[in-house]
């Protein structure tokens, strides 16, 4: 697969990943953490704010991989 095509596909997937992840994380927090105190909210949003990096890192690694010959 050409490098430019991999980067284009990876960029689209990364944008979709971030948007869907943010909506799901916020919806979960709204439904299940409504009555929790501020420290629980802080811990949840710090954790979920960093957790999306793992799949994004794998996707970026795939985008930057040299093509096999």
PQR file with spaces between the fields and no chain letter, atoms N, CA, C, O and H, PARSE charges and radii, in Angstrom:
ATOM       1  N    UNK     1       0.852   -1.173    0.000 -0.4000 1.5000
ATOM       2  CA   UNK     1       0.000    0.000    0.000 -0.0000 2.0000
ATOM       3  C    UNK     1       0.896    1.233    0.000  0.5500 1.7000
ATOM       4  O    UNK     1       1.849    1.300    0.776 -0.5500 1.4000
ATOM       5  N    UNK     2       0.609    2.198   -0.848 -0.4000 1.5000
ATOM       6  CA   UNK     2       1.421    3.416   -0.890 -0.0000 2.0000
ATOM       7  C    UNK     2       1.369    4.172    0.447  0.5500 1.7000
ATOM       8  O    UNK     2       0.365    4.146    1.159 -0.5500 1.4000
ATOM       9  H    UNK     2      -0.165    2.144   -1.479  0.4000 1.0000
ATOM      10  N    UNK     3       2.461    4.831    0.755 -0.4000 1.5000
ATOM      11  CA   UNK     3       2.590    5.543    2.029 -0.0000 2.0000
ATOM      12  C    UNK     3       1.540    6.644    2.150  0.5500 1.7000
ATOM      13  O    UNK     3       0.960    6.825    3.221 -0.5500 1.4000
ATOM      14  H    UNK     3       3.276    4.852    0.177  0.4000 1.0000
ATOM      15  N    UNK     4       1.289    7.373    1.081 -0.4000 1.5000
ATOM      16  CA   UNK     4       0.307    8.469    1.140 -0.0000 2.0000
ATOM      17  C    UNK     4      -1.092    7.940    1.415  0.5500 1.7000
ATOM      18  O    UNK     4      -1.862    8.576    2.136 -0.5500 1.4000
ATOM      19  H    UNK     4       1.759    7.226    0.211  0.4000 1.0000
ATOM      20  N    UNK     5      -1.431    6.789    0.854 -0.4000 1.5000
ATOM      21  CA   UNK     5      -2.743    6.197    1.097 -0.0000 2.0000
ATOM      22  C    UNK     5      -2.859    5.717    2.539  0.5500 1.7000
ATOM      23  O    UNK     5      -3.898    5.895    3.174 -0.5500 1.4000
ATOM      24  H    UNK     5      -0.806    6.272    0.269  0.4000 1.0000
ATOM      25  N    UNK     6      -1.781    5.103    3.060 -0.4000 1.5000
ATOM      26  CA   UNK     6      -1.787    4.674    4.461 -0.0000 2.0000
ATOM      27  C    UNK     6      -1.986    5.852    5.394  0.5500 1.7000
ATOM      28  O    UNK     6      -2.742    5.763    6.361 -0.5500 1.4000
ATOM      29  H    UNK     6      -0.937    4.959    2.544  0.4000 1.0000
ATOM      30  N    UNK     7      -1.318    6.943    5.112 -0.4000 1.5000
ATOM      31  CA   UNK     7      -1.439    8.124    5.975 -0.0000 2.0000
ATOM      32  C    UNK     7      -2.828    8.746    5.870  0.5500 1.7000
ATOM      33  O    UNK     7      -3.367    9.223    6.869 -0.5500 1.4000
ATOM      34  H    UNK     7      -0.703    7.015    4.326  0.4000 1.0000
ATOM      35  N    UNK     8      -3.410    8.748    4.681 -0.4000 1.5000
ATOM      36  CA   UNK     8      -4.758    9.277    4.516 -0.0000 2.0000
ATOM      37  C    UNK     8      -5.767    8.423    5.284  0.5500 1.7000
ATOM      38  O    UNK     8      -6.598    8.955    6.019 -0.5500 1.4000
ATOM      39  H    UNK     8      -2.973    8.361    3.869  0.4000 1.0000
ATOM      40  N    UNK     9      -5.695    7.116    5.116 -0.4000 1.5000
ATOM      41  CA   UNK     9      -6.604    6.208    5.827 -0.0000 2.0000
ATOM      42  C    UNK     9      -6.395    6.333    7.332  0.5500 1.7000
ATOM      43  O    UNK     9      -7.362    6.401    8.089 -0.5500 1.4000
ATOM      44  H    UNK     9      -5.020    6.684    4.519  0.4000 1.0000
ATOM      45  N    UNK    10      -5.150    6.364    7.763 -0.4000 1.5000
ATOM      46  CA   UNK    10      -4.849    6.485    9.182 -0.0000 2.0000
ATOM      47  C    UNK    10      -5.367    7.782    9.780  0.5500 1.7000
ATOM      48  O    UNK    10      -5.848    7.794   10.913 -0.5500 1.4000
ATOM      49  H    UNK    10      -4.364    6.309    7.147  0.4000 1.0000
ATOM      50  N    UNK    11      -5.276    8.862    9.038 -0.4000 1.5000
ATOM      51  CA   UNK    11      -5.773   10.148    9.524 -0.0000 2.0000
ATOM      52  C    UNK    11      -7.287   10.120    9.705  0.5500 1.7000
ATOM      53  O    UNK    11      -7.804   10.592   10.718 -0.5500 1.4000
ATOM      54  H    UNK    11      -4.885    8.853    8.118  0.4000 1.0000
ATOM      55  N    UNK    12      -7.993    9.569    8.726 -0.4000 1.5000
ATOM      56  CA   UNK    12      -9.448    9.473    8.828 -0.0000 2.0000
ATOM      57  C    UNK    12      -9.844    8.587   10.012  0.5500 1.7000
ATOM      58  O    UNK    12     -10.734    8.944   10.784 -0.5500 1.4000
ATOM      59  H    UNK    12      -7.572    9.185    7.903  0.4000 1.0000
ATOM      60  N    UNK    13      -9.188    7.439   10.154 -0.4000 1.5000
ATOM      61  CA   UNK    13      -9.500    6.527   11.266 -0.0000 2.0000
ATOM      62  C    UNK    13      -9.186    7.188   12.602  0.5500 1.7000
ATOM      63  O    UNK    13      -9.937    7.019   13.563 -0.5500 1.4000
ATOM      64  H    UNK    13      -8.465    7.149    9.527  0.4000 1.0000
ATOM      65  N    UNK    14      -8.097    7.932   12.679 -0.4000 1.5000
ATOM      66  CA   UNK    14      -7.726    8.604   13.924 -0.0000 2.0000
ATOM      67  C    UNK    14      -8.749    9.664   14.314  0.5500 1.7000
ATOM      68  O    UNK    14      -9.092    9.787   15.490 -0.5500 1.4000
ATOM      69  H    UNK    14      -7.487    8.070   11.899  0.4000 1.0000
ATOM      70  N    UNK    15      -9.232   10.418   13.358 -0.4000 1.5000
ATOM      71  CA   UNK    15     -10.254   11.431   13.646 -0.0000 2.0000
ATOM      72  C    UNK    15     -11.531   10.766   14.139  0.5500 1.7000
ATOM      73  O    UNK    15     -12.131   11.212   15.117 -0.5500 1.4000
ATOM      74  H    UNK    15      -8.953   10.318   12.403  0.4000 1.0000
ATOM      75  N    UNK    16     -11.946    9.696   13.460 -0.4000 1.5000
ATOM      76  CA   UNK    16     -13.149    8.972   13.886 -0.0000 2.0000
ATOM      77  C    UNK    16     -12.948    8.381   15.278  0.5500 1.7000
ATOM      78  O    UNK    16     -13.851    8.443   16.112 -0.5500 1.4000
ATOM      79  H    UNK    16     -11.458    9.334   12.665  0.4000 1.0000
ATOM      80  N    UNK    17     -11.781    7.811   15.537 -0.4000 1.5000
ATOM      81  CA   UNK    17     -11.486    7.235   16.849 -0.0000 2.0000
ATOM      82  C    UNK    17     -11.616    8.271   17.950  0.5500 1.7000
ATOM      83  O    UNK    17     -12.251    8.006   18.971 -0.5500 1.4000
ATOM      84  H    UNK    17     -11.047    7.760   14.859  0.4000 1.0000
ATOM      85  N    UNK    18     -11.034    9.432   17.768 -0.4000 1.5000
ATOM      86  CA   UNK    18     -11.057   10.459   18.805 -0.0000 2.0000
ATOM      87  C    UNK    18     -12.481   10.969   19.044  0.5500 1.7000
ATOM      88  O    UNK    18     -12.890   11.146   20.191 -0.5500 1.4000
ATOM      89  H    UNK    18     -10.518    9.647   16.938  0.4000 1.0000
ATOM      90  N    UNK    19     -13.227   11.201   17.982 -0.4000 1.5000
ATOM      91  CA   UNK    19     -14.589   11.716   18.140 -0.0000 2.0000
ATOM      92  C    UNK    19     -15.489   10.694   18.820  0.5500 1.7000
ATOM      93  O    UNK    19     -16.208   11.031   19.761 -0.5500 1.4000
ATOM      94  H    UNK    19     -12.895   11.056   17.050  0.4000 1.0000
ATOM      95  N    UNK    20     -15.457    9.451   18.354 -0.4000 1.5000
ATOM      96  CA   UNK    20     -16.304    8.403   18.943 -0.0000 2.0000
ATOM      97  C    UNK    20     -15.901    8.142   20.389  0.5500 1.7000
ATOM      98  O    UNK    20     -16.763    7.993   21.256 -0.5500 1.4000
ATOM      99  H    UNK    20     -14.873    9.178   17.589  0.4000 1.0000
ATOM     100  N    UNK    21     -14.610    8.087   20.653 -0.4000 1.5000
ATOM     101  CA   UNK    21     -14.138    7.843   22.014 -0.0000 2.0000
ATOM     102  C    UNK    21     -14.570    8.967   22.959  0.5500 1.7000
ATOM     103  O    UNK    21     -15.003    8.700   24.079 -0.5500 1.4000
ATOM     104  H    UNK    21     -13.910    8.208   19.950  0.4000 1.0000
ATOM     105  N    UNK    22     -14.456   10.200   22.521 -0.4000 1.5000
ATOM     106  CA   UNK    22     -14.842   11.325   23.365 -0.0000 2.0000
ATOM     107  C    UNK    22     -16.339   11.313   23.658  0.5500 1.7000
ATOM     108  O    UNK    22     -16.754   11.571   24.788 -0.5500 1.4000
ATOM     109  H    UNK    22     -14.105   10.417   21.610  0.4000 1.0000
ATOM     110  N    UNK    23     -17.140   11.018   22.655 -0.4000 1.5000
ATOM     111  CA   UNK    23     -18.594   10.970   22.862 -0.0000 2.0000
ATOM     112  C    UNK    23     -18.965    9.840   23.819  0.5500 1.7000
ATOM     113  O    UNK    23     -19.779   10.032   24.722 -0.5500 1.4000
ATOM     114  H    UNK    23     -16.803   10.809   21.737  0.4000 1.0000
ATOM     115  N    UNK    24     -18.374    8.666   23.624 -0.4000 1.5000
ATOM     116  CA   UNK    24     -18.693    7.527   24.499 -0.0000 2.0000
ATOM     117  C    UNK    24     -18.219    7.762   25.936  0.5500 1.7000
ATOM     118  O    UNK    24     -18.939    7.443   26.883 -0.5500 1.4000
ATOM     119  H    UNK    24     -17.712    8.509   22.891  0.4000 1.0000
ATOM     120  N    UNK    25     -17.026    8.310   26.105 -0.4000 1.5000
ATOM     121  CA   UNK    25     -16.509    8.566   27.447 -0.0000 2.0000
ATOM     122  C    UNK    25     -17.355    9.607   28.174  0.5500 1.7000
ATOM     123  O    UNK    25     -17.621    9.466   29.367 -0.5500 1.4000
ATOM     124  H    UNK    25     -16.440    8.568   25.337  0.4000 1.0000
ATOM     125  N    UNK    26     -17.774   10.641   27.468 -0.4000 1.5000
ATOM     126  CA   UNK    26     -18.605   11.667   28.076 -0.0000 2.0000
ATOM     127  C    UNK    26     -20.006   11.151   28.378  0.5500 1.7000
ATOM     128  O    UNK    26     -20.576   11.474   29.420 -0.5500 1.4000
ATOM     129  H    UNK    26     -17.558   10.756   26.498  0.4000 1.0000
ATOM     130  N    UNK    27     -20.560   10.356   27.480 -0.4000 1.5000
ATOM     131  CA   UNK    27     -21.893    9.783   27.718 -0.0000 2.0000
ATOM     132  C    UNK    27     -21.873    8.854   28.920  0.5500 1.7000
ATOM     133  O    UNK    27     -22.794    8.876   29.737 -0.5500 1.4000
ATOM     134  H    UNK    27     -20.097   10.093   26.633  0.4000 1.0000
ATOM     135  N    UNK    28     -20.838    8.045   29.035 -0.4000 1.5000
ATOM     136  CA   UNK    28     -20.728    7.149   30.186 -0.0000 2.0000
ATOM     137  C    UNK    28     -20.629    7.953   31.484  0.5500 1.7000
ATOM     138  O    UNK    28     -21.275    7.623   32.479 -0.5500 1.4000
ATOM     139  H    UNK    28     -20.090    8.028   28.371  0.4000 1.0000
ATOM     140  N    UNK    29     -19.823    8.997   31.464 -0.4000 1.5000
ATOM     141  CA   UNK    29     -19.670    9.825   32.655 -0.0000 2.0000
ATOM     142  C    UNK    29     -20.985   10.511   33.014  0.5500 1.7000
ATOM     143  O    UNK    29     -21.321   10.616   34.193 -0.5500 1.4000
ATOM     144  H    UNK    29     -19.298    9.265   30.656  0.4000 1.0000
ATOM     145  N    UNK    30     -21.712   10.968   32.039 -0.4000 1.5000
ATOM     146  CA   UNK    30     -22.991   11.639   32.305 -0.0000 2.0000
ATOM     147  C    UNK    30     -24.016   10.681   32.896  0.5500 1.7000
ATOM     148  O    UNK    30     -24.794   11.061   33.772 -0.5500 1.4000
ATOM     149  H    UNK    30     -21.439   10.883   31.081  0.4000 1.0000
ATOM     150  N    UNK    31     -24.019    9.458   32.425 -0.4000 1.5000
ATOM     151  CA   UNK    31     -25.010    8.485   32.895 -0.0000 2.0000
ATOM     152  C    UNK    31     -24.648    7.861   34.244  0.5500 1.7000
ATOM     153  O    UNK    31     -25.525    7.652   35.082 -0.5500 1.4000
ATOM     154  H    UNK    31     -23.387    9.149   31.713  0.4000 1.0000
ATOM     155  N    UNK    32     -23.370    7.565   34.459 -0.4000 1.5000
ATOM     156  CA   UNK    32     -22.986    6.786   35.623 -0.0000 2.0000
ATOM     157  C    UNK    32     -22.277    7.573   36.723  0.5500 1.7000
ATOM     158  O    UNK    32     -22.193    7.102   37.857 -0.5500 1.4000
ATOM     159  H    UNK    32     -22.657    7.735   33.778  0.4000 1.0000
ATOM     160  N    UNK    33     -21.778    8.740   36.413 -0.4000 1.5000
ATOM     161  CA   UNK    33     -21.022    9.501   37.414 -0.0000 2.0000
ATOM     162  C    UNK    33     -21.702   10.802   37.810  0.5500 1.7000
ATOM     163  O    UNK    33     -21.056   11.701   38.347 -0.5500 1.4000
ATOM     164  H    UNK    33     -21.847    9.123   35.491  0.4000 1.0000
ATOM     165  N    UNK    34     -22.970   10.908   37.555 -0.4000 1.5000
ATOM     166  CA   UNK    34     -23.671   12.164   37.814 -0.0000 2.0000
ATOM     167  C    UNK    34     -23.649   12.553   39.291  0.5500 1.7000
ATOM     168  O    UNK    34     -23.538   13.736   39.614 -0.5500 1.4000
ATOM     169  H    UNK    34     -23.495   10.178   37.118  0.4000 1.0000
ATOM     170  N    UNK    35     -23.754   11.587   40.178 -0.4000 1.5000
ATOM     171  CA   UNK    35     -23.812   11.879   41.617 -0.0000 2.0000
ATOM     172  C    UNK    35     -22.465   11.725   42.310  0.5500 1.7000
ATOM     173  O    UNK    35     -22.387   11.877   43.529 -0.5500 1.4000
ATOM     174  H    UNK    35     -23.844   10.626   39.916  0.4000 1.0000
ATOM     175  N    UNK    36     -21.416   11.431   41.576 -0.4000 1.5000
ATOM     176  CA   UNK    36     -20.104   11.236   42.191 -0.0000 2.0000
ATOM     177  C    UNK    36     -19.485   12.590   42.547  0.5500 1.7000
ATOM     178  O    UNK    36     -19.860   13.633   42.011 -0.5500 1.4000
ATOM     179  H    UNK    36     -21.479   11.307   40.585  0.4000 1.0000
ATOM     180  N    UNK    37     -18.523   12.533   43.471 -0.4000 1.5000
ATOM     181  CA   UNK    37     -17.871   13.785   43.868 -0.0000 2.0000
ATOM     182  C    UNK    37     -16.829   14.210   42.828  0.5500 1.7000
ATOM     183  O    UNK    37     -16.580   13.491   41.861 -0.5500 1.4000
ATOM     184  H    UNK    37     -18.218   11.686   43.906  0.4000 1.0000
ATOM     185  N    UNK    38     -16.241   15.352   43.029 -0.4000 1.5000
ATOM     186  CA   UNK    38     -15.317   15.935   42.062 -0.0000 2.0000
ATOM     187  C    UNK    38     -14.063   15.125   41.830  0.5500 1.7000
ATOM     188  O    UNK    38     -13.540   15.105   40.716 -0.5500 1.4000
ATOM     189  H    UNK    38     -16.443   15.937   43.815  0.4000 1.0000
ATOM     190  N    UNK    39     -13.568   14.454   42.861 -0.4000 1.5000
ATOM     191  CA   UNK    39     -12.346   13.655   42.722 -0.0000 2.0000
ATOM     192  C    UNK    39     -12.567   12.456   41.806  0.5500 1.7000
ATOM     193  O    UNK    39     -11.668   12.068   41.059 -0.5500 1.4000
ATOM     194  H    UNK    39     -13.993   14.470   43.766  0.4000 1.0000
ATOM     195  N    UNK    40     -13.749   11.874   41.862 -0.4000 1.5000
ATOM     196  CA   UNK    40     -14.067   10.749   40.976 -0.0000 2.0000
ATOM     197  C    UNK    40     -14.132   11.240   39.535  0.5500 1.7000
ATOM     198  O    UNK    40     -13.635   10.570   38.630 -0.5500 1.4000
ATOM     199  H    UNK    40     -14.479   12.189   42.469  0.4000 1.0000
ATOM     200  N    UNK    41     -14.732   12.389   39.316 -0.4000 1.5000
ATOM     201  CA   UNK    41     -14.788   12.974   37.973 -0.0000 2.0000
ATOM     202  C    UNK    41     -13.381   13.270   37.460  0.5500 1.7000
ATOM     203  O    UNK    41     -13.053   12.963   36.314 -0.5500 1.4000
ATOM     204  H    UNK    41     -15.135   12.934   40.051  0.4000 1.0000
ATOM     205  N    UNK    42     -12.553   13.869   38.315 -0.4000 1.5000
ATOM     206  CA   UNK    42     -11.189   14.183   37.922 -0.0000 2.0000
ATOM     207  C    UNK    42     -10.419   12.921   37.557  0.5500 1.7000
ATOM     208  O    UNK    42      -9.754   12.880   36.521 -0.5500 1.4000
ATOM     209  H    UNK    42     -12.819   14.118   39.246  0.4000 1.0000
ATOM     210  N    UNK    43     -10.499   11.907   38.382 -0.4000 1.5000
ATOM     211  CA   UNK    43      -9.793   10.651   38.109 -0.0000 2.0000
ATOM     212  C    UNK    43     -10.306   10.003   36.828  0.5500 1.7000
ATOM     213  O    UNK    43      -9.515    9.513   36.022 -0.5500 1.4000
ATOM     214  H    UNK    43     -11.039   11.940   39.223  0.4000 1.0000
ATOM     215  N    UNK    44     -11.614    9.996   36.634 -0.4000 1.5000
ATOM     216  CA   UNK    44     -12.194    9.401   35.438 -0.0000 2.0000
ATOM     217  C    UNK    44     -11.740   10.120   34.176  0.5500 1.7000
ATOM     218  O    UNK    44     -11.318    9.478   33.214 -0.5500 1.4000
ATOM     219  H    UNK    44     -12.257   10.394   37.289  0.4000 1.0000
ATOM     220  N    UNK    45     -11.824   11.448   34.172 -0.4000 1.5000
ATOM     221  CA   UNK    45     -11.483   12.179   32.960 -0.0000 2.0000
ATOM     222  C    UNK    45      -9.983   12.209   32.694  0.5500 1.7000
ATOM     223  O    UNK    45      -9.577   12.270   31.534 -0.5500 1.4000
ATOM     224  H    UNK    45     -12.167   11.969   34.954  0.4000 1.0000
ATOM     225  N    UNK    46      -9.159   12.170   33.714 -0.4000 1.5000
ATOM     226  CA   UNK    46      -7.713   12.052   33.489 -0.0000 2.0000
ATOM     227  C    UNK    46      -7.394   10.680   32.897  0.5500 1.7000
ATOM     228  O    UNK    46      -6.603   10.572   31.960 -0.5500 1.4000
ATOM     229  H    UNK    46      -9.489   12.120   34.657  0.4000 1.0000
ATOM     230  N    UNK    47      -8.008    9.640   33.445 -0.4000 1.5000
ATOM     231  CA   UNK    47      -7.769    8.288   32.944 -0.0000 2.0000
ATOM     232  C    UNK    47      -8.265    8.129   31.512  0.5500 1.7000
ATOM     233  O    UNK    47      -7.527    7.655   30.648 -0.5500 1.4000
ATOM     234  H    UNK    47      -8.651    9.728   34.206  0.4000 1.0000
ATOM     235  N    UNK    48      -9.502    8.519   31.258 -0.4000 1.5000
ATOM     236  CA   UNK    48     -10.023    8.366   29.902 -0.0000 2.0000
ATOM     237  C    UNK    48      -9.365    9.340   28.926  0.5500 1.7000
ATOM     238  O    UNK    48      -9.296    9.070   27.727 -0.5500 1.4000
ATOM     239  H    UNK    48     -10.102    8.904   31.960  0.4000 1.0000
ATOM     240  N    UNK    49      -8.889   10.457   29.434 -0.4000 1.5000
ATOM     241  CA   UNK    49      -8.181   11.398   28.572 -0.0000 2.0000
ATOM     242  C    UNK    49      -6.843   10.876   28.105  0.5500 1.7000
ATOM     243  O    UNK    49      -6.357   11.276   27.047 -0.5500 1.4000
ATOM     244  H    UNK    49      -8.945   10.676   30.409  0.4000 1.0000
ATOM     245  N    UNK    50      -6.243    9.993   28.871 -0.4000 1.5000
ATOM     246  CA   UNK    50      -4.963    9.402   28.480 -0.0000 2.0000
ATOM     247  C    UNK    50      -5.126    8.046   27.797  0.5500 1.7000
ATOM     248  O    UNK    50      -4.226    7.610   27.079 -0.5500 1.4000
ATOM     249  H    UNK    50      -6.638    9.667   29.730  0.4000 1.0000
ATOM     250  N    UNK    51      -6.233    7.387   28.003 -0.4000 1.5000
ATOM     251  CA   UNK    51      -6.425    6.022   27.510 -0.0000 2.0000
ATOM     252  C    UNK    51      -6.556    5.947   25.994  0.5500 1.7000
ATOM     253  O    UNK    51      -6.199    4.925   25.408 -0.5500 1.4000
ATOM     254  H    UNK    51      -6.964    7.741   28.586  0.4000 1.0000
ATOM     255  N    UNK    52      -7.049    6.983   25.344 -0.4000 1.5000
ATOM     256  CA   UNK    52      -7.202    6.953   23.892 -0.0000 2.0000
ATOM     257  C    UNK    52      -5.862    6.955   23.186  0.5500 1.7000
ATOM     258  O    UNK    52      -5.785    6.638   21.999 -0.5500 1.4000
ATOM     259  H    UNK    52      -7.338    7.813   25.820  0.4000 1.0000
ATOM     260  N    UNK    53      -4.810    7.307   23.899 -0.4000 1.5000
ATOM     261  CA   UNK    53      -3.483    7.380   23.292 -0.0000 2.0000
ATOM     262  C    UNK    53      -2.992    5.997   22.850  0.5500 1.7000
ATOM     263  O    UNK    53      -2.266    5.894   21.861 -0.5500 1.4000
ATOM     264  H    UNK    53      -4.872    7.564   24.863  0.4000 1.0000
ATOM     265  N    UNK    54      -3.373    4.941   23.558 -0.4000 1.5000
ATOM     266  CA   UNK    54      -2.891    3.599   23.220 -0.0000 2.0000
ATOM     267  C    UNK    54      -3.320    3.153   21.818  0.5500 1.7000
ATOM     268  O    UNK    54      -2.457    2.768   21.029 -0.5500 1.4000
ATOM     269  H    UNK    54      -3.963    5.024   24.361  0.4000 1.0000
ATOM     270  N    UNK    55      -4.617    3.188   21.470 -0.4000 1.5000
ATOM     271  CA   UNK    55      -4.951    2.806   20.092 -0.0000 2.0000
ATOM     272  C    UNK    55      -4.429    3.810   19.062  0.5500 1.7000
ATOM     273  O    UNK    55      -4.097    3.425   17.941 -0.5500 1.4000
ATOM     274  H    UNK    55      -5.318    3.501   22.111  0.4000 1.0000
ATOM     275  N    UNK    56      -4.354    5.077   19.426 -0.4000 1.5000
ATOM     276  CA   UNK    56      -3.817    6.072   18.494 -0.0000 2.0000
ATOM     277  C    UNK    56      -2.343    5.807   18.224  0.5500 1.7000
ATOM     278  O    UNK    56      -1.879    5.976   17.096 -0.5500 1.4000
ATOM     279  H    UNK    56      -4.624    5.390   20.337  0.4000 1.0000
ATOM     280  N    UNK    57      -1.606    5.395   19.246 -0.4000 1.5000
ATOM     281  CA   UNK    57      -0.189    5.104   19.084 -0.0000 2.0000
ATOM     282  C    UNK    57       0.008    3.913   18.129  0.5500 1.7000
ATOM     283  O    UNK    57       0.899    3.936   17.280 -0.5500 1.4000
ATOM     284  H    UNK    57      -1.983    5.258   20.162  0.4000 1.0000
ATOM     285  N    UNK    58      -0.821    2.887   18.273 -0.4000 1.5000
ATOM     286  CA   UNK    58      -0.728    1.734   17.370 -0.0000 2.0000
ATOM     287  C    UNK    58      -1.066    2.131   15.941  0.5500 1.7000
ATOM     288  O    UNK    58      -0.424    1.670   14.997 -0.5500 1.4000
ATOM     289  H    UNK    58      -1.545    2.869   18.962  0.4000 1.0000
ATOM     290  N    UNK    59      -2.062    2.977   15.780 -0.4000 1.5000
ATOM     291  CA   UNK    59      -2.459    3.427   14.452 -0.0000 2.0000
ATOM     292  C    UNK    59      -1.352    4.268   13.808  0.5500 1.7000
ATOM     293  O    UNK    59      -1.061    4.103   12.623 -0.5500 1.4000
ATOM     294  H    UNK    59      -2.584    3.351   16.546  0.4000 1.0000
ATOM     295  N    UNK    60      -0.748    5.150   14.567 -0.4000 1.5000
ATOM     296  CA   UNK    60       0.336    5.982   14.032 -0.0000 2.0000
ATOM     297  C    UNK    60       1.547    5.123   13.696  0.5500 1.7000
ATOM     298  O    UNK    60       2.227    5.381   12.702 -0.5500 1.4000
ATOM     299  H    UNK    60      -0.985    5.283   15.529  0.4000 1.0000
ATOM     300  N    UNK    61       1.826    4.117   14.499 -0.4000 1.5000
ATOM     301  CA   UNK    61       2.931    3.202   14.202 -0.0000 2.0000
ATOM     302  C    UNK    61       2.676    2.473   12.876  0.5500 1.7000
ATOM     303  O    UNK    61       3.597    2.276   12.084 -0.5500 1.4000
ATOM     304  H    UNK    61       1.274    3.908   15.306  0.4000 1.0000
ATOM     305  N    UNK    62       1.419    2.075   12.641 -0.4000 1.5000
ATOM     306  CA   UNK    62       1.076    1.427   11.377 -0.0000 2.0000
ATOM     307  C    UNK    62       1.229    2.403   10.211  0.5500 1.7000
ATOM     308  O    UNK    62       1.699    2.027    9.138 -0.5500 1.4000
ATOM     309  H    UNK    62       0.670    2.235   13.284  0.4000 1.0000
ATOM     310  N    UNK    63       0.835    3.640   10.425 -0.4000 1.5000
ATOM     311  CA   UNK    63       0.930    4.643    9.362 -0.0000 2.0000
ATOM     312  C    UNK    63       2.390    4.913    8.976  0.5500 1.7000
ATOM     313  O    UNK    63       2.691    5.139    7.804 -0.5500 1.4000
ATOM     314  H    UNK    63       0.452    3.945   11.297  0.4000 1.0000
ATOM     315  N    UNK    64       3.270    4.889    9.936 -0.4000 1.5000
ATOM     316  CA   UNK    64       4.677    5.229    9.700 -0.0000 2.0000
ATOM     317  C    UNK    64       5.535    4.036    9.309  0.5500 1.7000
ATOM     318  O    UNK    64       6.717    4.211    9.012 -0.5500 1.4000
ATOM     319  H    UNK    64       3.026    4.705   10.888  0.4000 1.0000
ATOM     320  N    UNK    65       4.979    2.826    9.300 -0.4000 1.5000
ATOM     321  CA   UNK    65       5.759    1.641    8.983 -0.0000 2.0000
ATOM     322  C    UNK    65       6.204    1.676    7.527  0.5500 1.7000
ATOM     323  O    UNK    65       5.460    2.108    6.646 -0.5500 1.4000
ATOM     324  H    UNK    65       4.019    2.683    9.541  0.4000 1.0000
ATOM     325  N    UNK    66       7.412    1.221    7.293 -0.4000 1.5000
ATOM     326  CA   UNK    66       7.944    1.151    5.940 -0.0000 2.0000
ATOM     327  C    UNK    66       7.197    0.062    5.168  0.5500 1.7000
ATOM     328  O    UNK    66       6.886   -0.990    5.725 -0.5500 1.4000
ATOM     329  H    UNK    66       8.016    0.870    8.008  0.4000 1.0000
ATOM     330  N    UNK    67       6.911    0.309    3.903 -0.4000 1.5000
ATOM     331  CA   UNK    67       6.227   -0.717    3.108 -0.0000 2.0000
ATOM     332  C    UNK    67       7.114   -1.939    2.907  0.5500 1.7000
ATOM     333  O    UNK    67       8.327   -1.831    2.724 -0.5500 1.4000
ATOM     334  H    UNK    67       7.164    1.164    3.451  0.4000 1.0000
ATOM     335  N    UNK    68       6.467   -3.113    2.948 -0.4000 1.5000
ATOM     336  CA   UNK    68       7.210   -4.353    2.716 -0.0000 2.0000
ATOM     337  C    UNK    68       7.418   -4.542    1.221  0.5500 1.7000
ATOM     338  O    UNK    68       6.565   -4.175    0.412 -0.5500 1.4000
ATOM     339  H    UNK    68       5.482   -3.200    3.097  0.4000 1.0000
ATOM     340  N    UNK    69       8.535   -5.105    0.870 -0.4000 1.5000
ATOM     341  CA   UNK    69       8.839   -5.307   -0.555 -0.0000 2.0000
ATOM     342  C    UNK    69       8.695   -6.746   -0.930  0.5500 1.7000
ATOM     343  O    UNK    69       8.910   -7.108   -2.087 -0.5500 1.4000
ATOM     344  H    UNK    69       9.228   -5.403    1.527  0.4000 1.0000
